[in-house]
Amino acid sequence: MMKSTRYIGTLILVIALLAGAAGVFGVLAGPAALQRRLSRIVRPDGDPAIRIDKRGYLAGDTIKISGTGFSPFESVMLRVAHTGGTVETGMGHEPWFISADADGAFKTTWSLNANDTAGVDLVLEAIGSSGLGAQASFVRRGRMTTDRLSYRSGDRARITADGFRPNELVTIEVNDGHSHAPITTLSDKNGRATAELELPADNLDAGSFVVTAVSADSQIVVSITIPANFFTVIDQQGSNDQPGQKDLTRLGRDNTDPNYYNLYWSWDETAALTSNVNTGDACALFDSDGDGNINFAICGEVYNPGGDATQVAQTAGSPYVYSCSDNKNDRCTNPTGPLSFTSADLQSGV
């Protein structure tokens, strides 16, 4: 019998220039000619909108901005401010102007200053010379990585945290449900903080360790969950090593509990599923009779809701369970399913 399986997915952003729009008006142009030219300046259907490529950015990141729905060749003023309206001098909050194209659209960029310490919540505003405009919100974030993908109690973990202000104090702490003394370190000139943590050895039953890095100055808080007792396999040839391939980057398994397998796996390029049709699928294969061939497959599936590349969600009904014909050792042949199961048999999460 195959063990019941619990899947843990990780998955783991104006002044109307009539001369530019319809040529320079001659001083002798009559009302009829002027009316014909003005008739070409028509606002596209719908209200103005601005979009950014992500919802969170590291300091120094370039934010890609696009706008639509403005009048053709309309001058648009853009400005980034903190939520509440704070705009510190010298931090890139000065307004800038851009002209929409013939379709009322534009593209521009903005960079997040690492020394900006007035808050992590920001608002981008775009206002056309017509008075109409739009807003988009985003956050300054941090990023944390470890030197390995999984650890056991008592192991030493090297933690790297990015996105802080240069040369600021960062407090790093590990939490497994018990109280442990934090470590304070100084970020370097690039806003990166590093530290070595000894994962608690007095809590051998911990299913995971949560490591958090916090700075009072830049107000950045970033954390990472490190699974304990996981056996992890990394894609040895690197992600997407075959042309046109979007593959797995890692797979992990924890069978500490004799009644369950805990699984997690991660996808690469999950932001590529923007057609409202494509999905990202990953399967764990099981040999339940010990002959080396595959009897069952547990498949997780994610997609970008509404084709939004910044959002990833798990497909309703996922993960799916299939039975296989036991003919191959590296794939599920002649799959049958999806098979029905209960929450007691299999649990999932993104």
C-alpha distance (Angstrom), angle and dihedral (degrees) to the residues before:
residue distance angle dihedral
M1 . . .
M2 3.78 . .
K3 3.74 116.0 .
S4 3.77 117.5 -108.0
T5 3.74 108.3 -99.7
R6 3.76 133.5 -139.8
Y7 3.79 114.0 -163.6
I8 3.76 120.3 -150.9
G9 3.76 110.9 -170.6
T10 3.71 119.5 -159.7
L11 2.77 110.6 -172.1
I12 2.57 63.4 -179.3
L13 21.15 79.1 -153.2
V14 21.88 176.9 116.7
I15 3.27 157.1 -168.3
A16 3.81 115.3 33.9
L17 3.78 106.9 -116.1
L18 3.76 99.5 -148.7
A19 3.79 91.8 174.2
G20 3.81 90.5 59.1
A21 3.78 92.6 44.6
A22 3.77 101.3 49.6
G23 3.79 108.6 5.3
V24 3.79 127.6 -90.1
F25 3.79 111.1 -49.2
G26 3.79 112.4 -124.6
V27 3.76 115.3 -128.9
L28 3.80 88.1 -120.4
A29 3.80 95.5 54.5
G30 3.77 108.7 128.2
P31 3.82 127.4 -138.5
A32 3.79 92.9 -95.2
A33 3.82 93.7 53.1
L34 3.79 90.7 45.1
Q35 3.78 91.1 50.7
R36 3.81 91.7 51.6
R37 3.78 91.1 52.1
L38 3.80 93.7 46.1
S39 3.78 90.2 50.4
R40 3.80 88.0 67.8
I41 3.82 91.6 61.7
V42 3.76 99.0 81.1
R43 3.78 125.0 154.7
P44 3.80 112.1 -123.4
D45 3.76 118.5 -110.2
G46 3.81 114.1 -81.9
D47 3.79 134.0 26.9
P48 3.81 123.6 -62.4
A49 3.78 114.6 -84.8
I50 3.79 135.5 -175.0
R51 3.77 127.1 -159.2
I52 3.78 134.8 -167.2
D53 3.78 126.0 -159.4
K54 3.82 97.2 -122.1
R55 3.79 141.1 13.6
G56 3.79 97.3 -130.7
Y57 3.81 133.3 36.9
L58 3.78 139.3 -171.3
A59 3.79 117.9 -126.6
G60 3.79 107.4 -86.1
D61 3.79 93.8 27.9
T62 3.80 118.1 134.3
I63 3.79 111.0 -125.0
K64 3.79 113.7 -145.6
I65 3.82 110.9 -143.0
S66 3.79 129.0 -169.9
G67 3.80 130.1 -179.9
T68 3.79 132.9 -163.7
G69 3.79 137.8 175.0
F70 3.81 97.3 47.9
S71 3.81 123.5 127.1
P72 3.81 116.4 -86.3
F73 3.83 110.5 -84.3
E74 3.80 90.9 -1.4
S75 3.80 116.2 158.0
V76 3.79 110.1 -120.1
M77 3.81 125.8 -162.4
L78 3.82 116.5 -149.3
R79 3.79 129.3 -168.9
V80 3.79 136.4 168.8
A81 3.80 117.3 -145.8
H82 3.76 135.8 167.2
T83 3.77 117.4 -99.9
G84 3.80 102.7 -85.1
G85 3.80 93.0 36.6
T86 3.83 103.1 -85.5
V87 3.84 112.3 155.7
E88 3.82 114.1 176.6
T89 3.80 118.0 -156.5
G90 3.78 115.4 -106.7
M91 3.80 96.1 17.4
G92 3.78 98.1 100.4
H93 3.80 97.0 -94.8
E94 3.81 94.4 122.2
P95 3.82 112.4 116.8
W96 3.78 120.4 -107.9
F97 3.80 132.3 -166.5
I98 3.77 133.6 -132.9
S99 3.81 132.8 174.3
A100 3.78 121.0 -124.6
D101 3.77 117.0 -127.9
A102 3.81 128.2 -119.3
D103 3.80 89.5 -75.2
G104 3.81 94.6 50.9
A105 3.81 92.6 -106.5
F106 3.79 134.3 120.9
K107 3.80 142.5 176.8
T108 3.79 128.2 -149.6
T109 3.81 141.6 147.7
W110 3.80 140.5 -130.6
S111 3.81 132.0 -169.6
L112 3.79 128.2 -141.3
N113 3.83 113.0 -125.5
A114 3.80 113.3 -131.3
N115 3.83 91.6 -144.7
D116 3.80 93.7 57.5
T117 3.81 106.0 115.7
A118 3.83 104.1 164.5
G119 3.80 94.2 102.2
V120 3.76 142.8 -54.0
D121 3.82 98.4 -110.3
L122 3.80 113.6 86.3
V123 3.82 138.0 176.3
L124 3.79 127.2 -150.3
E125 3.82 113.6 -152.8
A126 3.80 127.4 -168.9
I127 3.84 119.2 -171.3
G128 3.80 123.9 -178.6
S129 3.82 125.3 -148.2
S130 3.80 86.0 -105.1
G131 3.80 88.5 66.6
L132 3.79 94.0 -113.7
G133 3.77 119.7 118.5
A134 3.77 149.1 144.8
Q135 3.80 141.5 -132.5
A136 3.79 138.0 -142.5
S137 3.79 127.6 -168.7
F138 3.80 128.6 -145.9
V139 3.79 139.6 160.7
R140 3.76 137.8 -129.2
R141 3.76 107.4 -121.3
G142 3.76 142.2 179.7
R143 3.76 132.8 -132.6
M144 3.78 130.6 -141.7
T145 3.78 129.9 -165.1
T146 3.80 135.2 175.4
D147 3.80 132.9 -146.2
R148 3.80 90.8 -118.7
L149 3.77 136.1 28.8
S150 3.80 97.8 -129.0
Y151 3.80 138.7 17.1
R152 3.76 141.9 -176.8
S153 3.79 129.2 -130.1
G154 3.80 110.4 -73.0
D155 3.83 95.1 23.6
R156 3.79 121.1 128.7
A157 3.80 115.6 -118.6
R158 3.79 125.0 -162.8
I159 3.81 108.2 -143.4
T160 3.83 124.4 -159.9
A161 3.82 118.9 -170.6
D162 3.83 122.4 -174.5
G163 3.80 135.1 -172.7
F164 3.80 100.9 57.8
R165 3.80 129.2 125.9
P166 3.82 113.1 -86.8
N167 3.81 113.7 -92.8
E168 3.79 98.3 4.5
L169 3.78 129.7 136.3
V170 3.79 114.6 -99.9
T171 3.80 123.6 -169.4
I172 3.80 116.0 -148.2
E173 3.79 121.1 -168.4
V174 3.80 136.6 173.0
N175 3.80 119.5 -141.9
D176 3.78 125.9 -166.6
G177 3.80 97.0 156.4
H178 3.79 92.4 -74.2
S179 3.80 131.6 87.3
H180 3.82 116.3 -98.6
A181 3.80 131.3 174.6
P182 3.81 112.1 -101.1
I183 3.81 126.2 -130.8
T184 3.81 121.9 -129.0
T185 3.78 119.1 -153.3
L186 3.81 137.5 168.2
S187 3.78 120.2 -114.5
D188 3.80 117.2 -127.6
K189 3.82 128.5 -120.4
N190 3.81 89.3 -78.6
G191 3.80 94.3 52.5
R192 3.80 93.9 -105.1
A193 3.80 122.0 141.0
T194 3.80 123.4 -165.7
A195 3.78 132.5 -174.6
E196 3.78 141.6 160.0
L197 3.79 115.5 -126.4
E198 3.75 128.5 -169.2
L199 3.77 107.1 -139.0
P200 3.80 110.8 -131.7
A201 3.81 114.0 -89.1
D202 3.81 94.1 -169.2
N203 3.80 93.9 73.5
L204 3.78 106.5 58.7
D205 3.80 91.9 162.3
A206 3.80 94.6 60.4
G207 3.78 110.1 128.0
S208 3.81 91.7 -159.7
F209 3.79 144.3 -6.7
V210 3.80 122.3 -129.7
V211 3.81 114.0 -149.9
T212 3.83 116.4 -164.9
A213 3.82 129.9 -171.0
V214 3.82 118.5 -164.0
S215 3.82 135.1 179.4
A216 3.79 122.9 -168.8
D217 3.82 93.7 -157.3
S218 3.78 103.4 52.6
Q219 3.83 91.2 24.8
I220 3.79 90.7 -133.8
V221 3.79 115.9 155.6
V222 3.79 119.0 -176.6
S223 3.78 130.8 167.9
I224 3.77 141.0 177.6
T225 3.79 131.4 -161.2
I226 3.78 114.2 -135.5
P227 3.80 113.3 -160.2
A228 3.79 113.6 -134.6
N229 3.80 122.8 -141.6
F230 3.81 93.7 12.7
F231 3.77 121.9 144.2
T232 3.81 104.4 -143.2
V233 3.80 131.9 -163.3
I234 3.81 120.2 -165.8
D235 3.80 123.2 -154.4
Q236 3.79 97.1 -95.8
Q237 3.81 96.7 -159.0
G238 3.80 92.2 45.4
S239 3.77 128.6 -106.5
N240 3.79 117.6 -52.3
D241 3.80 93.7 7.4
Q242 3.81 92.4 160.2
P243 3.85 122.3 65.7
G244 3.79 111.2 -91.7
Q245 3.80 91.7 6.1
K246 3.80 124.9 137.2
D247 3.76 103.7 -173.8
L248 3.78 145.4 163.5
T249 3.79 120.2 -69.7
R250 3.80 98.4 -164.3
L251 3.76 144.4 -4.5
G252 3.78 127.9 -157.9
R253 3.79 136.2 -173.4
D254 3.80 133.6 -171.1
N255 3.80 118.2 -172.6
T256 3.81 97.1 171.3
D257 3.80 88.6 122.8
P258 3.81 107.1 67.3
N259 3.81 90.4 -148.7
Y260 3.80 97.7 54.6
Y261 3.76 145.9 33.2
N262 3.80 112.0 -139.2
L263 3.79 108.7 -151.5
Y264 3.76 134.3 -176.3
W265 3.77 131.9 174.6
S266 3.77 135.1 170.7
W267 3.80 133.1 -141.8
D268 3.77 128.7 -143.9
E269 3.83 122.5 -137.7
T270 3.80 95.9 18.1
A271 3.83 86.9 157.7
A272 3.81 89.8 68.5
L273 3.81 95.1 75.0
T274 3.80 94.9 90.5
S275 3.78 101.7 125.8
N276 3.83 93.8 86.6
V277 3.80 84.8 -123.9
N278 3.81 108.4 62.0
T279 3.77 120.9 81.0
G280 3.77 135.4 -171.9
D281 3.79 112.7 -120.0
A282 3.80 130.8 -173.8
C283 3.80 127.7 178.4
A284 3.79 135.0 -161.8
L285 3.82 112.6 -150.7
F286 3.82 124.5 -143.3
D287 3.78 132.7 -160.8
S288 3.79 102.1 -160.2
D289 3.82 99.0 172.6
G290 3.81 99.0 46.7
D291 3.82 98.3 -119.8
G292 3.81 94.7 118.7
N293 3.82 95.4 -108.7
I294 3.79 129.2 105.8
N295 3.81 120.1 -95.8
F296 3.81 101.7 165.7
A297 3.82 140.0 19.8
I298 3.80 127.9 -158.3
C299 3.82 109.5 -158.7
G300 3.79 127.9 -168.6
E301 3.81 120.9 -161.7
V302 3.82 132.7 -162.9
Y303 3.81 134.7 178.0
N304 3.83 141.7 178.1
P305 3.84 107.3 -100.7
G306 3.79 110.2 -126.6
G307 3.78 89.7 -1.4
D308 3.84 89.6 -73.0
A309 3.82 106.9 153.4
T310 3.83 91.3 -156.5
Q311 3.79 93.2 62.0
V312 3.80 129.2 69.0
A313 3.78 123.3 -175.9
Q314 3.77 136.7 170.3
T315 3.78 116.3 -107.6
A316 3.78 114.6 -109.4
G317 3.79 108.3 -100.1
S318 3.80 93.3 23.4
P319 2.97 132.6 163.9
Y320 3.80 98.9 58.4
V321 3.79 127.5 -159.8
Y322 3.83 122.6 -145.2
S323 3.78 133.4 -179.5
C324 3.81 116.7 -136.4
S325 3.81 133.9 -152.9
D326 3.82 95.7 -114.2
N327 3.84 93.0 -122.8
K328 3.83 104.4 116.4
N329 3.79 134.2 45.4
D330 3.82 96.6 -150.0
R331 3.80 105.1 40.4
C332 3.78 145.5 28.5
T333 3.81 106.5 -100.6
N334 3.82 121.9 -159.4
P335 3.81 92.9 -1.1
T336 3.79 117.9 -152.4
G337 3.77 120.0 -158.9
P338 2.88 154.7 -24.8
L339 3.81 85.3 -105.1
S340 3.76 121.0 -151.1
F341 3.79 120.5 -107.8
T342 3.79 138.9 165.6
S343 3.79 130.4 -122.6
A344 3.80 87.8 -103.5
D345 3.80 89.4 60.5
L346 3.79 99.6 47.1
Q347 3.80 134.7 8.0
S348 3.78 127.8 -171.1
G349 3.76 144.8 -175.9
V350 3.81 141.0 170.6
